[in-house]
């Protein structure tokens, strides 16, 4: 009995044409600005020979921020793919307070993480990191707009109830 063709799942972070990547990125960023989640984009873009970098800060509502570092590899066919990224969310103020951070800097093998994609969590009473980081995995790795929406959801459920007066600018 034939099962039919096997359908390979789409890799959300697969190779894409380099000239398409900034257009899609700016489209999502424009939506975030239009809807008010992001009030200012301070991102820089560097297009080098074999890599493309996105670095800087998104200033969000409620004194929140998202520091972005993305390094894309560009192959000899003009295709780009994220090689390394970090999204660090926090509350701005005299003392910036961390909320969460996604990165793929290293594999937490002792914790059983099969790949390097993980999320650092912080206790919103002490602002100290909760160990170990939570494994996310390549397939569930969020895009920039999803991270901003997660930050806004955190504000709606937790942040707005906290006394953040010390961290106000």
C-alpha positions as CSV (number, residue, x, y, z in Angstrom):
1,X,0.0,0.0,0.0
2,X,1.4,3.4,-1.0
3,X,1.4,6.2,1.5
4,X,1.9,8.9,-1.1
5,X,4.6,11.4,-1.2
6,X,6.4,12.5,1.9
7,X,5.9,16.2,2.5
8,X,8.9,17.9,4.0
9,X,8.0,20.5,6.6
10,X,8.9,24.1,5.7
11,X,12.0,25.4,7.5
12,X,10.9,28.8,8.8
13,X,14.6,29.8,9.0
14,X,15.7,28.4,5.7
15,X,17.7,30.0,3.0
16,X,16.1,33.0,1.3
17,X,17.2,35.4,-1.4
18,X,19.3,38.2,0.2
19,X,17.4,40.9,-1.7
20,X,14.1,39.5,-0.3
21,X,15.3,39.4,3.3
22,X,15.4,43.1,4.1
23,X,12.0,43.7,2.3
24,X,10.3,41.1,4.5
25,X,12.1,42.3,7.6
26,X,11.1,46.0,7.0
27,X,7.5,44.9,6.2
28,X,7.2,43.3,9.6
29,X,8.9,46.2,11.3
30,X,6.6,48.7,9.6
31,X,3.6,46.8,10.9
32,X,5.0,46.9,14.5
33,X,5.6,50.6,14.2
34,X,2.2,51.2,12.7
35,X,0.4,49.3,15.4
36,X,2.4,51.1,18.1
37,X,4.2,48.1,19.6
38,X,7.5,49.6,18.5
39,X,7.8,53.4,18.9
40,X,11.4,53.7,17.5
41,X,13.7,51.5,15.5
42,X,17.4,52.0,16.1
43,X,18.6,49.1,14.0
44,X,21.6,49.2,11.8
45,X,22.1,47.1,8.7
46,X,25.5,46.0,7.4
47,X,25.8,44.1,4.1
48,X,29.2,42.6,3.8
49,X,30.7,40.1,1.4
50,X,29.5,36.9,3.0
51,X,27.4,38.1,5.8
52,X,24.5,40.5,6.6
53,X,24.2,42.0,10.1
54,X,21.2,43.6,11.9
55,X,22.2,45.2,15.2
56,X,20.5,47.7,17.5
57,X,17.5,48.4,19.7
58,X,13.8,48.6,19.2
59,X,12.2,51.0,21.6
60,X,8.8,49.7,22.5
61,X,5.8,51.0,24.4
62,X,5.7,51.1,28.3
63,X,9.5,51.7,28.5
64,X,10.3,48.3,27.1
65,X,13.1,47.5,24.7
66,X,14.4,44.7,22.5
67,X,18.1,44.6,21.7
68,X,18.6,42.8,18.4
69,X,21.8,41.1,17.1
70,X,21.5,39.0,14.0
71,X,24.2,37.6,11.8
72,X,23.1,36.1,8.5
73,X,25.4,34.0,6.4
74,X,25.3,34.8,2.6
75,X,26.3,32.0,0.3
76,X,27.8,32.3,-3.2
77,X,24.3,32.1,-4.8
78,X,23.1,35.2,-3.0
79,X,21.0,33.3,-0.5
80,X,20.9,34.3,3.2
81,X,20.2,32.4,6.4
82,X,20.4,33.4,10.0
83,X,23.6,31.9,11.5
84,X,23.5,33.5,15.0
85,X,20.9,35.7,16.7
86,X,20.1,37.3,20.1
87,X,16.9,39.0,21.1
88,X,17.3,40.6,24.6
89,X,14.0,42.1,26.0
90,X,14.0,44.4,29.0
91,X,12.6,47.4,30.8
92,X,14.6,50.7,30.3
93,X,15.6,52.8,33.2
94,X,18.4,53.8,35.5
95,X,18.9,50.0,35.8
96,X,17.8,48.1,32.7
97,X,15.9,45.1,33.9
98,X,16.0,41.9,31.8
99,X,12.8,40.1,30.9
100,X,13.9,37.4,28.6
101,X,16.6,36.7,26.0
102,X,16.6,34.3,23.0
103,X,19.9,33.3,21.6
104,X,21.7,30.4,20.0
105,X,25.2,31.1,21.3
106,X,25.9,27.6,22.7
107,X,24.3,24.2,23.2
108,X,23.4,23.4,26.8
109,X,24.3,19.7,26.4
110,X,24.3,18.9,30.1
111,X,20.7,20.1,30.3
112,X,19.8,17.8,27.4
113,X,19.3,20.5,24.8
114,X,19.7,19.0,21.3
115,X,20.6,22.3,19.6
116,X,21.7,25.8,20.6
117,X,18.3,27.6,20.3
118,X,17.2,28.6,23.8
119,X,15.5,31.2,25.9
120,X,16.9,32.8,29.1
121,X,14.2,33.6,31.7
122,X,14.4,36.1,34.5
123,X,12.6,36.3,37.9
124,X,10.6,39.6,37.9
125,X,11.0,40.0,41.6
126,X,14.8,39.7,41.9
127,X,15.6,40.3,38.2
128,X,18.0,37.3,38.4
129,X,18.3,34.7,35.7
130,X,16.4,31.5,36.3
131,X,18.7,28.5,35.4
132,X,18.8,26.6,33.2
133,X,17.7,28.3,30.0
134,X,14.6,26.9,28.4
135,X,15.3,24.9,25.2
136,X,13.3,26.3,22.3
137,X,14.8,24.4,19.3
138,X,15.4,25.5,15.7
139,X,11.9,24.7,14.6
140,X,10.2,26.8,17.3
141,X,12.8,29.7,17.1
142,X,10.8,32.9,16.9
143,X,11.0,35.6,14.3
144,X,11.6,39.2,15.4
145,X,8.0,40.2,15.2
146,X,7.0,37.2,17.3
147,X,9.5,38.2,20.0
148,X,8.0,41.8,20.0
149,X,4.5,40.3,20.4
150,X,5.7,38.1,23.2
151,X,7.2,41.2,25.0
152,X,3.9,43.0,24.6
153,X,2.0,40.0,26.0
154,X,4.4,39.9,29.0
155,X,3.5,43.6,29.6
156,X,-0.2,42.8,29.5
157,X,0.0,39.8,31.8
158,X,2.9,40.6,34.2
159,X,4.8,43.9,33.6
160,X,1.9,46.3,34.0
161,X,1.3,44.9,37.5
162,X,4.9,45.4,38.7
163,X,6.3,48.4,40.5
164,X,8.8,49.5,38.0
165,X,9.2,53.1,39.3
166,X,13.0,52.5,40.0
167,X,13.5,51.6,36.4
168,X,11.7,54.6,34.9
169,X,13.9,57.0,32.9
